[in-house]
Amino acid sequence: MLTKDIGIDLGTANVLIYIKGEGIVLNEPSIVALETDTKNIVAVGTEAKEMLGRTPGKIKAIKPMKDGVIADFEATEIMLNSFIKKIKARNLFFRPRILICCPTNITQVEKNAIREAAERTGARKVYIEEESKAAAIGAGLDISKPSANMIIDIGGGTTDIAILSLDSIVTSTSVRIAGNTFDQDIINFIRDKYKLLIGEKTAEEIKINLVNVFKPNKKKKLEVRGRNLITGLPHAIEITQDEISESLMESINKLIKSTINLLEETDPELSADIFEKGIVLTGGGSLVKGLLELFKQELNIPVLIAESPLTCVAEGTGILINNIKMLEQSQQ
């Protein structure tokens, strides 16, 4: 096979790449480390993530994606080029067709920027698809029938909430609250209450290892280290599960409210389908402990989590590029 069709989940937190016939071949953080003076690449992906908050002045580790869209075009292009080179999807004799996903309801300007970044990697043709549709397909939902399916894809920068039927999105919304927002909530809480400054990596570890937003345990604690904002010296504190979980509730309640608003705008027949089938959660943010149970309680609708929530969008791009004719029809 001379050509390698590839699907890209260009996420705020991670980039996943699917190659037709091979599956997911790359899953790395959306981070680039550059020399500030020369703009030369120092590291990309996993290696660059290790440098976050630890680089000398002449090197800067940056996240080129923000809220699901391109914040730094040049760095995004460098990152995509590096990843495509790494998976050997392009050479002198052929250029790949690329399907790249974007959040629901982004502007045409933002969508064009994503398309241009993919084209500049040397793609022969670029297709753009909404993340919520790819996530639903990757989660194993049959969206081809005249019956509603509902998906909540909680990524790093955005949460896409969508109702799908007949291979299309019937109604949707995109909220710029997601996994990175939860990390920032944790950083802000610890800074404001304990006058301790922690980094993004520490906040993510707290989110994974301590948070439980449904039934937090007051007795469960974790030691957290950072810089004391008063003395400027390294310092350690203990935080409890209930206080740190509470710090996320404002953001999570906004997600629940956005879901309720979308359901209120949905046709009665589609609502009946959703009540019967339930809602499927995908994306890394859906793995926050207690989130599934909290959604069930607040919505009073069955809520399920996808079998592999972190890879649903990438798996969905794989299914779509394996049906390239159907993909081309949907792009017209």
PEKA-V541370 format. One record per residue. N is the residue number from 1. RES is the residue in one letter. SS is DSSP state (~ for helix, > for strand, _ for the rest). Layout:
N,RES,SS
N,RES,SS
//
This chain:
1,M,_
2,L,_
3,T,_
4,K,_
5,D,_
6,I,>
7,G,>
8,I,>
9,D,>
10,L,>
11,G,_
12,T,_
13,A,_
14,N,>
15,V,>
16,L,>
17,I,>
18,Y,>
19,I,>
20,K,_
21,G,_
22,E,_
23,G,>
24,I,>
25,V,>
26,L,>
27,N,>
28,E,>
29,P,>
30,S,_
31,I,_
32,V,>
33,A,>
34,L,>
35,E,>
36,T,_
37,D,_
38,T,_
39,K,_
40,N,_
41,I,>
42,V,>
43,A,>
44,V,>
45,G,_
46,T,~
47,E,~
48,A,~
49,K,~
50,E,_
51,M,_
52,L,_
53,G,_
54,R,_
55,T,_
56,P,_
57,G,_
58,K,_
59,I,>
60,K,>
61,A,>
62,I,>
63,K,_
64,P,_
65,M,>
66,K,>
67,D,_
68,G,_
69,V,>
70,I,>
71,A,_
72,D,_
73,F,~
74,E,~
75,A,~
76,T,~
77,E,~
78,I,~
79,M,~
80,L,~
81,N,~
82,S,~
83,F,~
84,I,~
85,K,~
86,K,~
87,I,_
88,K,_
89,A,_
90,R,_
91,N,_
92,L,_
93,F,_
94,F,_
95,R,_
96,P,_
97,R,>
98,I,>
99,L,>
100,I,>
101,C,>
102,C,>
103,P,_
104,T,_
105,N,_
106,I,_
107,T,_
108,Q,~
109,V,~
110,E,~
111,K,~
112,N,~
113,A,~
114,I,~
115,R,~
116,E,~
117,A,~
118,A,~
119,E,~
120,R,_
121,T,_
122,G,_
123,A,_
124,R,_
125,K,>
126,V,>
127,Y,>
128,I,>
129,E,>
130,E,>
131,E,~
132,S,~
133,K,~
134,A,~
135,A,~
136,A,~
137,I,~
138,G,~
139,A,_
140,G,_
141,L,_
142,D,_
143,I,_
144,S,_
145,K,_
146,P,_
147,S,_
148,A,_
149,N,>
150,M,>
151,I,>
152,I,>
153,D,>
154,I,>
155,G,_
156,G,_
157,G,_
158,T,_
159,T,>
160,D,>
161,I,>
162,A,>
163,I,>
164,L,>
165,S,>
166,L,_
167,D,_
168,S,>
169,I,>
170,V,>
171,T,>
172,S,>
173,T,>
174,S,>
175,V,>
176,R,_
177,I,_
178,A,_
179,G,~
180,N,~
181,T,~
182,F,~
183,D,~
184,Q,~
185,D,~
186,I,~
187,I,~
188,N,~
189,F,~
190,I,~
191,R,~
192,D,~
193,K,~
194,Y,~
195,K,_
196,L,>
197,L,>
198,I,_
199,G,_
200,E,~
201,K,~
202,T,~
203,A,~
204,E,~
205,E,~
206,I,~
207,K,~
208,I,~
209,N,~
210,L,_
211,V,_
212,N,_
213,V,_
214,F,_
215,K,_
216,P,_
217,N,_
218,K,_
219,K,_
220,K,_
221,K,>
222,L,>
223,E,>
224,V,>
225,R,>
226,G,>
227,R,>
228,N,>
229,L,_
230,I,_
231,T,_
232,G,_
233,L,_
234,P,>
235,H,>
236,A,>
237,I,>
238,E,>
239,I,>
240,T,>
241,Q,~
242,D,~
243,E,~
244,I,~
245,S,~
246,E,~
247,S,_
248,L,_
249,M,~
250,E,~
251,S,~
252,I,~
253,N,~
254,K,~
255,L,~
256,I,~
257,K,~
258,S,~
259,T,~
260,I,~
261,N,~
262,L,~
263,L,~
264,E,~
265,E,_
266,T,_
267,D,_
268,P,~
269,E,~
270,L,~
271,S,~
272,A,~
273,D,~
274,I,~
275,F,~
276,E,~
277,K,~
278,G,_
279,I,>
280,V,>
281,L,>
282,T,>
283,G,_
284,G,~
285,G,~
286,S,~
287,L,~
288,V,_
289,K,_
290,G,_
291,L,~
292,L,~
293,E,~
294,L,~
295,F,~
296,K,~
297,Q,~
298,E,~
299,L,~
300,N,_
301,I,_
302,P,_
303,V,>
304,L,>
305,I,>
306,A,_
307,E,_
308,S,_
309,P,_
310,L,_
311,T,_
312,C,~
313,V,~
314,A,~
315,E,~
316,G,~
317,T,~
318,G,~
319,I,~
320,L,~
321,I,~
322,N,_
323,N,_
324,I,~
325,K,~
326,M,~
327,L,~
328,E,~
329,Q,~
330,S,~
331,Q,~
332,Q,_
//
